[in-house]
């Protein structure tokens, strides 16, 4: 669906999705003018009490101070005011046996962990996954940043679906320490995933700048959903979540408001049977009366 996800999500039914994967903007900062703000502790002129308009940690009062105009397109004046209502909707849409995967980088992952613990409860936290890769610039004045973080939360810690036996195995790092049988079979992944990025010259490349590898989404969808289950990605980008879901026999809903993303997905899903593109209409109808073998966008 080509739409603002926050306009669509409230119209989808509770508990409809076994798996929700989110790869929101990383708040990294690039090329569109936005005005920055800073929250500072507010104290009355006589020092007696706070008079700010914003309530923060432990009831402290803050006031919003406008800063310089910055050139950013992936930075929000209040990133978490943008993301929090979408996470709340995601939680409502998760089935009782469902799992949420939130994909971020080092700039926001630690804030996200605190926010998700507060919103959903620490008992619902399942894993912190580290996707490690080795590509791009090599910093010489600090340790090069070569990983993303994927936070995994389950709706019900007593009922969530997870089947690691369906996941593609990977080579042992020290094959000489295990039997030849184990080497041939490969090992189950841990919470650290070594996987290359999408090759700029590979056949998987769609041209979308933040495209994620099929291998990463395949592992997530294999482990946390069954054939016929519904999968949701409302920051869909290049549509990798839907492409993998379709290949694995899952049903899916993808949402993005970026026309470039929609154009990429139209080209990507053009040959795939049973995929519908909805520009207008009732998004709640997407999940009704669909054959379990069809993918839906």
C-alpha positions as CSV (number, residue, x, y, z in Angstrom):
1,X,0.0,0.0,0.0
2,X,1.2,3.5,-0.9
3,X,0.3,5.5,2.2
4,X,1.5,7.1,5.4
5,X,1.6,4.0,7.7
6,X,0.1,5.9,10.7
7,X,-3.0,6.5,8.5
8,X,-3.4,2.8,7.7
9,X,-2.3,0.9,10.8
10,X,-5.3,1.9,13.0
11,X,-7.7,0.5,10.4
12,X,-6.1,-3.0,10.5
13,X,-7.5,-5.6,12.9
14,X,-6.0,-6.5,16.3
15,X,-3.7,-9.5,16.5
16,X,-3.6,-10.0,12.7
17,X,0.1,-10.6,12.2
18,X,2.4,-13.4,13.4
19,X,5.5,-11.4,12.4
20,X,6.2,-7.7,12.2
21,X,9.5,-6.5,10.8
22,X,10.3,-2.8,11.0
23,X,13.3,-1.1,9.4
24,X,12.5,2.6,10.1
25,X,14.7,5.6,9.2
26,X,17.8,5.4,11.2
27,X,17.9,9.1,12.2
28,X,21.4,9.4,10.6
29,X,21.0,12.9,9.0
30,X,21.1,13.8,5.4
31,X,19.8,16.5,3.1
32,X,16.5,18.1,3.8
33,X,16.1,21.2,6.0
34,X,14.6,20.7,9.4
35,X,14.9,22.8,12.5
36,X,16.6,21.2,15.4
37,X,15.5,21.5,19.0
38,X,17.2,21.0,22.3
39,X,15.4,20.2,25.6
40,X,17.1,21.9,28.6
41,X,16.3,21.8,32.3
42,X,14.0,24.6,33.2
43,X,14.4,26.6,36.5
44,X,12.5,29.7,37.6
45,X,14.4,33.0,37.7
46,X,14.6,32.9,41.5
47,X,15.9,29.2,41.3
48,X,12.9,28.0,43.3
49,X,11.0,25.7,40.9
50,X,10.9,24.6,37.3
51,X,8.5,26.3,34.9
52,X,9.2,24.5,31.6
53,X,6.4,23.2,29.4
54,X,7.7,19.6,29.0
55,X,7.7,17.0,31.7
56,X,10.6,14.6,31.6
57,X,12.3,12.0,33.8
58,X,11.3,12.0,37.5
59,X,8.9,14.9,36.8
60,X,11.6,17.4,35.9
61,X,10.3,20.3,33.8
62,X,11.9,21.2,30.5
63,X,11.5,23.9,27.9
64,X,12.1,23.5,24.2
65,X,14.9,25.6,22.8
66,X,15.1,26.1,19.0
67,X,18.5,25.5,17.5
68,X,20.2,26.0,14.2
69,X,18.6,25.0,11.0
70,X,20.2,21.6,10.0
71,X,20.2,19.9,6.6
72,X,18.8,16.5,7.3
73,X,16.3,14.1,5.6
74,X,16.8,11.2,8.0
75,X,16.6,13.1,11.2
76,X,13.4,14.1,13.0
77,X,12.8,17.0,15.3
78,X,11.6,14.4,17.8
79,X,12.5,11.0,16.4
80,X,10.8,9.1,19.2
81,X,7.6,11.1,18.9
82,X,7.6,9.8,15.3
83,X,8.4,6.2,16.2
84,X,6.5,5.6,19.4
85,X,2.9,5.7,18.1
86,X,3.9,3.3,15.3
87,X,5.4,0.9,17.8
88,X,2.2,1.0,19.8
89,X,0.2,0.2,16.7
90,X,2.6,-2.7,15.9
91,X,2.1,-4.2,19.3
92,X,-1.7,-4.0,18.9
93,X,-1.4,-5.8,15.5
94,X,0.8,-8.6,16.8
95,X,-0.9,-12.0,17.3
96,X,-0.6,-13.6,20.7
97,X,2.1,-15.9,19.4
98,X,3.6,-13.1,17.4
99,X,7.1,-11.5,17.3
100,X,8.3,-7.9,16.6
101,X,11.7,-7.3,15.0
102,X,12.9,-3.7,15.1
103,X,16.0,-3.1,13.0
104,X,18.1,0.0,13.9
105,X,21.7,1.1,14.0
106,X,24.0,2.1,16.8
107,X,22.7,5.7,17.0
108,X,19.2,4.7,18.3
109,X,19.3,1.0,19.4
110,X,20.0,1.7,23.1
111,X,17.2,4.3,23.3
112,X,14.8,1.8,21.5
113,X,15.6,-0.9,24.1
114,X,14.6,1.4,26.9
115,X,11.4,2.6,25.1
116,X,10.3,-0.9,24.2
117,X,10.9,-2.2,27.7
118,X,8.7,0.6,29.0
119,X,6.0,0.1,26.4
120,X,5.7,-3.6,26.3
121,X,7.6,-4.9,29.4
122,X,11.1,-6.3,29.8
123,X,9.6,-9.8,30.1
124,X,8.7,-9.6,26.4
125,X,12.3,-9.0,25.3
126,X,13.6,-12.0,23.5
127,X,16.9,-11.1,21.8
128,X,19.3,-8.5,20.7
129,X,20.5,-9.6,17.3
130,X,23.7,-8.2,15.8
131,X,24.0,-8.2,12.1
132,X,27.7,-7.8,11.4
133,X,29.2,-7.1,7.9
134,X,32.5,-5.9,6.5
135,X,31.9,-3.4,3.7
136,X,32.4,0.3,3.2
137,X,34.7,3.0,4.6
138,X,37.5,2.0,7.0
139,X,37.8,4.5,9.8
140,X,41.4,5.1,11.1
141,X,40.5,7.2,14.2
142,X,37.9,4.9,15.8
143,X,36.7,1.3,15.5
144,X,34.9,1.1,12.2
145,X,31.1,0.7,12.6
146,X,30.1,-2.5,10.9
147,X,26.9,-3.8,12.4
148,X,23.2,-3.1,12.8
149,X,21.1,-4.1,15.8
150,X,17.8,-5.9,15.6
151,X,15.7,-5.9,18.8
152,X,13.3,-8.9,19.1
153,X,10.2,-8.7,21.3
154,X,7.4,-11.3,21.7
155,X,3.8,-10.5,22.4
156,X,3.3,-13.3,24.9
157,X,6.5,-14.8,26.5
158,X,4.6,-18.0,27.2
159,X,3.1,-18.6,23.7
160,X,5.3,-17.0,21.0
161,X,6.1,-19.1,17.9
162,X,9.8,-19.8,17.2
163,X,11.2,-22.7,15.2
164,X,15.0,-22.6,14.7
165,X,15.0,-26.0,12.9
166,X,13.6,-24.3,9.8
167,X,16.4,-21.7,9.6
168,X,19.1,-22.0,7.0
169,X,22.3,-23.2,8.7
170,X,25.7,-21.6,8.4
171,X,29.3,-22.9,8.3
172,X,31.2,-23.5,11.5
173,X,33.9,-21.0,12.1
174,X,36.2,-23.7,13.4
175,X,35.2,-26.8,11.4
176,X,38.2,-28.7,12.7
177,X,36.7,-28.8,16.2
178,X,33.6,-30.7,15.2
179,X,32.7,-33.9,13.4
180,X,32.6,-34.1,9.6
181,X,28.8,-34.8,10.0
182,X,28.3,-31.5,11.8
183,X,30.5,-29.7,9.2
184,X,28.3,-31.0,6.4
185,X,25.1,-30.1,8.2
186,X,26.2,-26.7,9.4
187,X,25.3,-24.9,12.6
188,X,22.3,-23.0,13.8
189,X,22.9,-19.2,13.9
190,X,23.4,-17.5,17.2
191,X,22.5,-13.9,18.1
192,X,25.4,-12.6,16.0
193,X,24.8,-12.9,12.2
194,X,27.7,-12.5,9.9
195,X,26.1,-11.6,6.5
196,X,27.3,-9.4,3.7
197,X,25.3,-6.4,2.6
198,X,23.4,-6.3,-0.7
199,X,26.1,-6.2,-3.3
200,X,26.1,-3.0,-5.4
201,X,26.7,-5.2,-8.5
202,X,24.8,-8.3,-7.5
203,X,21.5,-9.6,-9.0
204,X,19.7,-9.0,-5.7
205,X,20.2,-5.2,-6.0
206,X,17.1,-3.2,-6.7
207,X,18.7,0.2,-6.6
208,X,16.9,1.3,-3.4
209,X,19.5,2.8,-1.1
210,X,18.5,1.1,2.2
211,X,17.7,-2.3,0.8
212,X,18.3,-5.2,3.2
213,X,19.7,-8.6,2.2
214,X,17.3,-11.5,1.4
215,X,19.4,-13.7,3.7
216,X,18.6,-11.6,6.8
217,X,14.9,-11.4,6.2
218,X,14.8,-15.1,5.2
219,X,16.2,-16.1,8.6
220,X,13.7,-13.9,10.5
221,X,10.7,-15.1,8.6
222,X,11.7,-18.8,8.7
223,X,12.1,-18.8,12.5
224,X,9.1,-16.6,13.6
225,X,6.3,-17.5,11.2
226,X,4.6,-20.5,9.5
227,X,3.4,-21.0,6.0
228,X,0.2,-19.1,5.6
229,X,0.9,-16.7,8.4
230,X,0.5,-12.9,7.9
231,X,3.7,-10.8,7.9
232,X,3.7,-7.0,8.1
233,X,6.3,-4.4,7.2
234,X,5.2,-0.8,7.3
235,X,8.5,0.8,6.4
236,X,8.7,-1.5,3.4
237,X,11.4,0.3,1.3
238,X,12.5,-2.1,-1.5
239,X,10.0,-4.8,-0.4
240,X,12.5,-7.4,0.6
241,X,10.2,-8.6,3.5
242,X,7.4,-9.3,1.0
243,X,9.7,-10.9,-1.5
244,X,11.0,-13.4,1.1
245,X,7.5,-13.9,2.6
246,X,6.1,-14.8,-0.8
247,X,8.9,-17.2,-1.5
248,X,8.3,-18.9,1.8
249,X,4.5,-19.2,1.4
250,X,3.6,-16.4,3.9
251,X,1.0,-13.8,3.3
252,X,2.1,-10.2,3.7
253,X,1.2,-6.5,3.8
254,X,3.7,-3.9,2.9
255,X,3.3,-0.1,3.4
256,X,5.5,2.8,2.4
257,X,4.7,6.4,1.6
258,X,7.9,7.0,-0.5
259,X,7.0,7.0,-4.3
260,X,10.5,5.7,-5.1
261,X,10.0,2.7,-2.8
262,X,6.6,2.0,-4.4
263,X,8.1,2.2,-7.9
264,X,10.8,-0.3,-6.9
265,X,8.2,-2.7,-5.4
266,X,6.0,-2.5,-8.4
267,X,8.9,-3.6,-10.6
268,X,9.9,-6.2,-8.1
269,X,6.4,-7.8,-7.6
270,X,5.2,-7.4,-11.2
271,X,5.9,-11.0,-12.1
272,X,4.6,-12.4,-8.7
273,X,1.1,-13.8,-9.0
274,X,-1.5,-12.8,-6.4
275,X,0.1,-9.5,-5.3
276,X,-2.3,-6.6,-5.1
277,X,-1.3,-2.9,-5.0
278,X,-3.7,-0.7,-3.1
279,X,-3.5,3.1,-3.6
280,X,-6.9,3.9,-2.2
281,X,-9.8,2.0,-0.6
282,X,-10.1,0.1,2.7
283,X,-6.8,-1.3,4.0
284,X,-8.8,-3.5,6.5
285,X,-10.1,-5.4,3.5
286,X,-6.5,-6.6,2.7
287,X,-6.7,-9.3,5.3
288,X,-10.2,-10.6,4.5
289,X,-11.1,-13.6,2.4
290,X,-7.6,-14.1,1.1
291,X,-6.3,-17.6,0.0
292,X,-3.6,-18.7,2.4
293,X,-1.1,-19.1,-0.5
294,X,-1.4,-15.6,-1.8
295,X,0.8,-12.6,-1.0
296,X,-0.8,-9.2,-0.6
297,X,0.7,-5.8,-0.9
